[in-house]
Amino acid sequence: MSEFKELHNLLVQFRDERDWEQFHDSKNLALALSIEAAELNELFLWKKDAQVEQVDRDRLREELADVFAYAIMLAGRHGLDVSEIVREKIEVNAQKYPVEKSRGRANKYKDHEHG
């Protein structure tokens, strides 16, 4: 069993013990994921330069855990294997952003082909 599947099972057990499945439709899971991602962003809001990297690690762990939990639950609801879909996306991005055209650049290489 993959680690993501094990985490999904633990999350489902936690949810079911509390009779929360009724609240965990795709829309609500996606909204919860977005809200938790916003709480993660709040940790970095208004910080500059080195301050950005000096975020409260406990809060960072907590918010990342929430983001991952809702993402895993949403993927599981749709029968998606997290490891598989992330690996597939890496492959797609490797084709979309070849090293020789993308290395060290934050923008899409296509944005500076004509310059």
C-alpha positions, -999 to 999 in steps of 0.1 A, spaced: 0 0 0 14 34 -9 20 60 18 -7 82 3 -33 55 3 -24 48 40 -28 85 48 -61 85 29 -73 55 49 -64 73 82 -82 104 71 -113 85 61 -113 67 94 -110 100 113 -138 115 91 -161 85 95 -157 83 133 -172 118 134 -199 112 107 -184 140 86 -187 122 52 -219 141 46 -198 173 45 -170 160 23 -184 163 -13 -160 174 -40 -171 211 -38 -165 213 0 -132 195 -2 -120 218 -29 -132 249 -10 -116 236 22 -83 230 3 -84 266 -10 -91 281 24 -63 261 40 -40 272 11 -50 308 19 -41 303 56 -7 290 44 -3 321 23 -11 342 53 21 330 70 41 348 43 19 379 39 38 412 41 71 396 48 102 406 27 135 391 18 149 369 46 117 372 66 100 350 41 122 321 51 118 327 88 82 316 90 69 299 122 77 262 115 49 249 137 23 270 119 39 260 85 36 223 95 0 227 106 -12 246 75 7 223 51 -8 193 68 -43 207 63 -36 214 26 -22 179 20 -51 163 39 -78 180 19 -59 173 -14 -55 136 -5 -92 134 4 -103 150 -28 -80 127 -49 -93 97 -30 -129 107 -36 -123 105 -73 -102 73 -72 -70 91 -81 -37 78 -69 -17 109 -57 17 94 -65 6 85 -100 -10 118 -109 20 138 -95 45 116 -115 24 121 -146 23 159 -141 61 159 -137 64 141 -170 41 165 -187 60 195 -173 93 180 -184 80 180 -220 65 214 -216 95 230 -200 127 214 -215 158 220 -194 177 237 -222 150 263 -226 138 267 -190 168 264 -167 171 293 -143 141 311 -157 108 318 -139 88 327 -169 78 303 -197 106 300 -222 82 308 -250 79 343 -235 114 352 -245 120 332 -278 115 364 -299 138 386 -278 
